[in-house]
Amino acid sequence: METGAAGSRMTSLSTSARAVLAELTRRGRATRPQISQALGLSKPTVSTAMSELEELGLVREDGSVQGHTGRSALLWRIGEGAGHVLGVDVGVTRTRIHAHALSGERLLGVSRDVTSPASRSGTADLTASADAAGALLRETLPRLGDSGPLRQIVIALPTVVTDRDPAAASQSPEVHDMLKALSLPQAPLLLENNVNCAAVAEGNLGVAQGAAQFAYVQAGVRIGAALVLGGRLLRGASGWAGEVAHLPFPWDAGREPVPEGLERFLGAEDLLLRTAAAWPASEGEPPTSAEELFRRAGEGCPPAQRAVTEHATQVGRLVVAVVALLDPGLVVLGGGVGSNPLLVQGVQETLSTLSIPVEIRRSGLGATATVEGAAVLAREQALHRLIHA
């Protein structure tokens, strides 16, 4: 999967070829006259640039369209020679890989359960997830042999990413061990927090499209948040922006906050433990998964409904903290628990009761938000390198 001949010649692209490639990327499909008009370049200049790009396999013909004069004009799009990118979600309970062509087309989407159950310490989870992702990669890569060079990999991690450079000395030993276990193919590589990736996906493909600023709040096995301001992801000075799991909890004058106590309290495991402790024997066995809890609540089971209502109230209070700091106007709720319609409704009711000025939307991408966001970031990085390097 090494970068081929076209990849090694990218720096020799002419200025006009780079401009044409950028415009074609923005449009998806276009004719030479359309590109000429948009860029203010002469038709011969655009034709020369297009020939240069076509020779490298970066663009190809894609049908034709009839113009106002009745003459047909060829349509062009990004070609297979431009290659592809990988988004890898090293999740706590499931790992996912999506391959996208630089044209934006999804080539492949695969996933695998992580065999080791989620624990309360991040280390064991990351190791088991890396093993699952590595095995999935080894099965997946041969299927992409005719998709052109691999231009970029972005790995989404369920941990604080202090530096997006995987070789940075600041990365934890667990991250370095994870990268070793993945046995990645040769390609440019970036690391990103998983919730940040989910926010990118919602902003580009999901329910936050067109929103200049919004927050993404995830509730599931773990909790997290991501912030988008001015259309750009806010990472913070050291990658800690949105790390709400580390907020002091409980915040009580008579009690000492527990490290990552809020994450445990709002995580699916403690939700089920609290539910089981309050479950009346008359209702049979308590739910053993969050999915079962919400299903039974939807069916009208009173103790399940009480558990969901209380959990929605607590998640709503977390959203209040996010709004108080950022005032984003829009909060997208995601994650295995957060995107459940019953929880979204309960959070909306909590915020309405407290008169908090924010719109709540349920994630439109669900469980694939993180890997989709990783693939979006990978494509952006690869295109930037092709066009601006």
C-alpha positions in Angstrom: 0.0 0.0 0.0 2.9 2.4 -0.5 2.5 5.6 -2.4 3.0 5.0 -6.1 4.5 7.0 -8.9 1.8 9.5 -8.9 2.3 10.2 -5.2 6.0 10.8 -5.7 5.3 13.4 -8.4 2.8 15.5 -6.5 5.3 18.3 -5.7 5.8 18.8 -9.5 2.2 19.9 -10.1 1.9 23.3 -11.7 0.1 26.1 -10.0 -2.8 26.0 -12.4 -3.1 22.2 -12.0 -3.3 22.6 -8.2 -6.0 25.3 -8.6 -8.0 23.1 -11.0 -7.7 20.1 -8.7 -8.9 22.2 -5.7 -11.9 23.5 -7.7 -12.8 20.1 -8.9 -12.6 18.8 -5.3 -14.9 21.5 -4.2 -17.5 20.9 -6.9 -17.3 17.1 -7.2 -17.9 17.1 -11.0 -17.4 20.0 -13.4 -16.7 20.8 -17.0 -13.6 22.6 -18.2 -15.7 25.8 -19.0 -17.2 25.8 -15.5 -13.7 25.5 -14.0 -12.3 28.2 -16.3 -15.1 30.6 -15.3 -14.8 29.9 -11.6 -11.0 30.3 -11.5 -10.7 33.1 -14.0 -8.3 31.1 -16.1 -8.3 30.8 -19.8 -9.7 27.7 -21.4 -6.3 26.6 -22.9 -4.7 27.0 -19.4 -7.4 24.8 -17.9 -7.1 22.3 -20.7 -3.3 22.1 -20.1 -3.8 21.7 -16.4 -6.5 19.0 -16.9 -4.2 17.1 -19.2 -1.4 17.2 -16.5 -3.8 15.9 -13.9 -5.2 13.2 -16.2 -1.7 11.9 -17.0 -1.2 11.4 -13.3 -4.5 9.7 -12.8 -5.8 12.4 -10.5 -8.8 13.2 -12.7 -10.9 11.3 -15.1 -13.9 11.8 -17.5 -17.3 11.3 -15.9 -19.9 11.6 -18.6 -21.0 14.8 -20.4 -23.5 17.6 -20.1 -25.3 19.6 -22.7 -24.6 23.3 -22.6 -26.8 26.3 -23.5 -25.5 26.3 -27.1 -26.5 22.7 -27.6 -22.9 21.4 -27.6 -21.9 18.7 -25.1 -19.1 19.3 -22.6 -17.2 16.6 -20.8 -17.6 16.3 -17.1 -14.6 15.6 -14.9 -14.1 14.2 -11.5 -11.3 13.1 -9.1 -9.8 9.9 -10.5 -8.8 6.6 -8.9 -5.2 7.5 -9.2 -5.7 10.2 -6.6 -5.8 7.2 -4.2 -7.7 6.7 -0.9 -7.6 7.2 2.8 -8.4 5.2 5.9 -10.3 6.2 9.0 -9.8 3.9 12.0 -11.9 3.9 15.1 -10.1 2.1 17.9 -13.2 1.9 20.0 -13.7 0.5 23.5 -16.3 -2.2 22.6 -16.0 -2.1 18.8 -13.4 -1.1 16.3 -14.3 0.2 12.8 -12.4 1.0 9.6 -13.7 3.1 6.7 -11.8 3.6 3.4 -12.8 6.6 1.3 -11.5 7.5 -2.2 -10.3 11.1 -2.5 -13.3 11.8 -4.6 -15.3 11.3 -1.4 -16.8 7.9 -2.3 -16.8 5.3 0.4 -14.9 2.2 -0.7 -15.3 0.0 2.3 -16.7 -0.1 5.8 -15.9 -2.9 8.2 -16.2 -3.4 11.9 -15.3 -6.0 14.7 -16.2 -6.4 18.3 -13.5 -6.0 20.9 -13.3 -9.3 22.7 -12.1 -7.9 26.0 -15.0 -6.3 27.9 -14.8 -2.6 28.6 -13.2 -1.8 31.9 -13.0 1.3 34.0 -9.3 1.8 33.2 -8.4 3.0 29.8 -5.2 1.0 29.4 -6.7 -2.5 29.0 -9.4 -1.2 26.7 -6.9 0.4 24.4 -4.7 -2.7 24.1 -7.6 -5.0 23.4 -9.1 -2.5 20.9 -5.7 -2.2 19.1 -5.5 -5.9 18.7 -8.9 -6.0 17.2 -8.2 -3.1 14.9 -4.9 -4.6 13.8 -6.5 -7.9 12.8 -9.3 -6.1 11.0 -6.7 -4.0 9.1 -4.8 -7.0 8.0 -8.0 -8.5 6.5 -9.1 -5.2 5.0 -6.0 -3.9 3.2 -5.8 -6.6 0.5 -9.3 -5.6 -0.6 -8.1 -2.1 -1.5 -5.3 -3.1 -3.8 -6.8 -1.4 -6.9 -7.8 1.8 -5.1 -4.7 3.8 -5.9 -2.1 4.9 -3.3 -3.0 5.2 0.4 -2.6 8.9 1.1 -3.5 9.2 4.8 -4.6 7.3 7.9 -6.4 9.0 10.8 -6.8 6.9 14.0 -9.6 7.9 16.5 -8.7 7.1 20.1 -10.8 6.9 23.2 -8.3 9.0 25.1 -6.8 12.5 25.3 -4.7 13.1 22.3 -2.0 15.5 23.4 -0.2 15.6 20.1 -1.7 14.5 16.7 1.8 13.4 15.6 2.0 9.7 16.5 5.8 9.9 16.9 5.6 12.6 19.5 7.4 11.8 22.8 4.4 13.2 24.7 2.2 10.3 23.7 1.6 7.8 26.5 3.3 4.4 26.5 -0.2 2.9 25.9 -0.6 4.9 22.7 2.9 3.8 21.5 2.1 0.2 22.3 -1.2 0.5 20.4 0.5 1.8 17.3 2.9 -1.1 17.4 0.0 -3.6 17.7 -1.8 -2.0 14.7 1.1 -2.7 12.3 0.0 0.1 10.0 0.9 0.3 6.3 3.3 3.0 5.2 1.3 6.2 4.9 1.1 9.6 6.6 -0.6 9.1 10.0 -2.4 11.4 12.4 -4.1 10.7 15.8 -7.3 12.3 17.0 -9.7 12.0 19.9 -12.7 9.8 19.1 -15.3 12.4 20.2 -13.6 15.1 18.2 -13.9 12.8 15.2 -17.6 12.3 15.8 -18.1 16.1 16.0 -16.3 16.5 12.6 -18.6 13.9 11.1 -21.7 15.6 12.4 -20.5 19.0 11.1 -19.7 17.6 7.6 -22.2 14.8 7.1 -24.7 14.9 10.0 -27.2 17.0 11.8 -24.8 19.9 12.4 -24.1 20.7 8.7 -24.0 24.4 8.2 -23.6 25.2 11.9 -20.7 27.6 12.5 -20.5 26.5 16.1 -21.9 23.6 18.1 -21.0 21.1 20.8 -21.1 17.3 20.5 -21.8 15.5 23.7 -21.3 11.7 23.8 -22.9 9.4 26.4 -22.3 5.6 26.2 -19.8 3.3 27.8 -17.9 6.6 28.5 -18.7 10.3 28.2 -17.0 13.1 26.2 -17.6 16.3 24.4 -16.2 18.1 21.4 -16.4 21.8 20.5 -16.6 23.4 17.1 -16.2 27.2 16.8 -16.2 29.1 13.5 -16.5 25.8 11.7 -13.2 24.6 13.2 -12.6 21.9 15.8 -11.4 23.3 19.1 -8.6 21.1 20.4 -7.2 23.4 23.1 -3.6 24.1 24.0 -2.9 20.5 24.9 -5.7 18.4 23.4 -7.9 18.7 26.5 -10.8 20.8 25.1 -14.1 18.9 25.7 -12.6 16.4 28.2 -15.7 16.6 30.4 -15.0 13.2 32.0 -12.4 15.0 34.1 -14.7 17.5 35.6 -14.7 17.4 39.4 -17.3 14.9 40.7 -19.0 14.9 43.1 -18.7 18.6 43.5 -19.8 18.8 47.2 -18.3 20.8 50.1 -18.3 17.7 52.3 -16.9 15.2 49.7 -13.6 14.8 47.9 -13.9 14.6 44.0 -13.0 11.2 42.6 -10.7 11.1 39.5 -12.9 10.5 36.4 -15.8 10.1 38.8 -18.2 11.9 36.4 -17.3 9.5 33.6 -18.0 6.5 35.8 -21.3 8.0 37.1 -22.6 8.8 33.6 -21.2 5.7 31.9 -23.4 2.8 30.9 -21.9 0.5 33.5 -22.9 2.6 36.5 -26.3 3.3 34.9 -27.0 -0.4 34.9 -25.7 -0.8 38.5 -28.0 1.9 39.8 -30.9 0.5 37.8 -30.3 -3.0 39.3 -30.0 -1.6 42.8 -33.4 0.1 42.6 -35.1 -2.7 40.5 -38.2 -4.2 42.2 -38.4 -8.0 42.3 -41.9 -7.8 40.9 -40.6 -6.7 37.6 -38.3 -9.8 37.1 -34.6 -9.5 36.3 -33.2 -6.1 35.8 -31.8 -5.1 32.4 -28.3 -6.3 31.6 -27.5 -3.8 28.9 -28.3 -0.2 28.1 -30.1 -1.3 25.0 -32.4 -3.6 27.0 -33.0 -0.8 29.6 -34.1 1.7 26.9 -36.2 -0.9 25.1 -38.1 -1.8 28.3 -38.5 1.9 29.1 -40.0 2.4 25.6 -42.4 -0.6 26.3 -43.7 1.2 29.4 -41.9 -0.6 32.2 -42.1 1.8 35.2 -38.7 1.2 36.8 -36.9 1.3 33.5 -38.7 4.6 32.7 -37.6 6.0 36.1 -34.0 5.0 35.4 -33.9 6.5 32.0 -35.6 9.7 33.2 -33.0 10.1 36.0 -30.1 9.4 33.7 -31.4 11.9 31.1 -31.6 14.5 33.9 -27.9 13.9 34.8 -26.8 14.0 31.2 -28.8 17.2 30.8 -26.9 18.7 33.7 -23.6 17.9 31.9 -25.0 19.7 28.8 -25.8 22.7 31.1 -22.1 22.8 32.0 -21.1 22.7 28.4 -23.5 25.5 27.5 -22.4 27.6 30.4 -18.8 27.6 29.2 -19.3 27.9 25.5 -22.9 28.9 24.7 -22.8 27.0 21.4 -26.5 27.4 20.5 -26.6 23.8 19.3 -25.7 20.6 21.1 -25.7 17.2 19.3 -26.2 14.2 21.5 -24.4 11.0 20.4 -23.1 7.7 21.6 -24.8 4.4 22.3 -26.9 6.0 25.1 -26.8 9.6 24.2 -28.4 9.2 20.7 -31.4 7.2 22.1 -34.6 9.1 21.4 -35.8 8.6 25.0 -32.7 10.1 26.5 -32.7 13.0 24.0 -36.3 13.8 25.0 -35.4 13.7 28.7 -32.4 16.0 28.2 -34.6 18.5 26.2 -37.1 18.5 29.1 -34.3 19.1 31.7 -32.9 22.0 29.7 -36.4 23.5 29.2 -37.1 23.3 32.9 -33.8 25.2 33.6 -34.5 27.7 30.7 -31.1 26.9 29.1 -30.8 28.6 25.7 -29.7 25.7 23.4 -31.1 23.5 20.7 -30.7 19.8 21.1 -30.4 17.4 18.2 -29.9 13.7 18.1 -26.9 12.4 16.2 -27.7 11.6 12.6 -24.8 9.1 12.2 -25.1 7.0 15.3 -22.3 4.5 16.0 -20.4 5.3 12.8 -19.9 8.9 13.6 -16.4 8.5 15.0 -15.0 6.4 12.1 -16.8 8.7 9.5 -15.1 11.7 11.1 -11.7 10.0 11.0 -12.2 9.4 7.3 -13.3 13.0 6.7 -10.2 14.3 8.5 -8.0 11.8 6.5 -9.4 13.0 3.2 -9.0 16.7 4.2 -5.3 16.1 5.1 -4.6 14.1 1.9 -6.2 16.7 -0.4 -4.4 19.6 1.4 -1.1 17.8 0.8 -1.9 17.2 -2.9 -3.1 20.7 -3.5 -0.8 22.8 -1.3 2.4 20.8 -0.7 
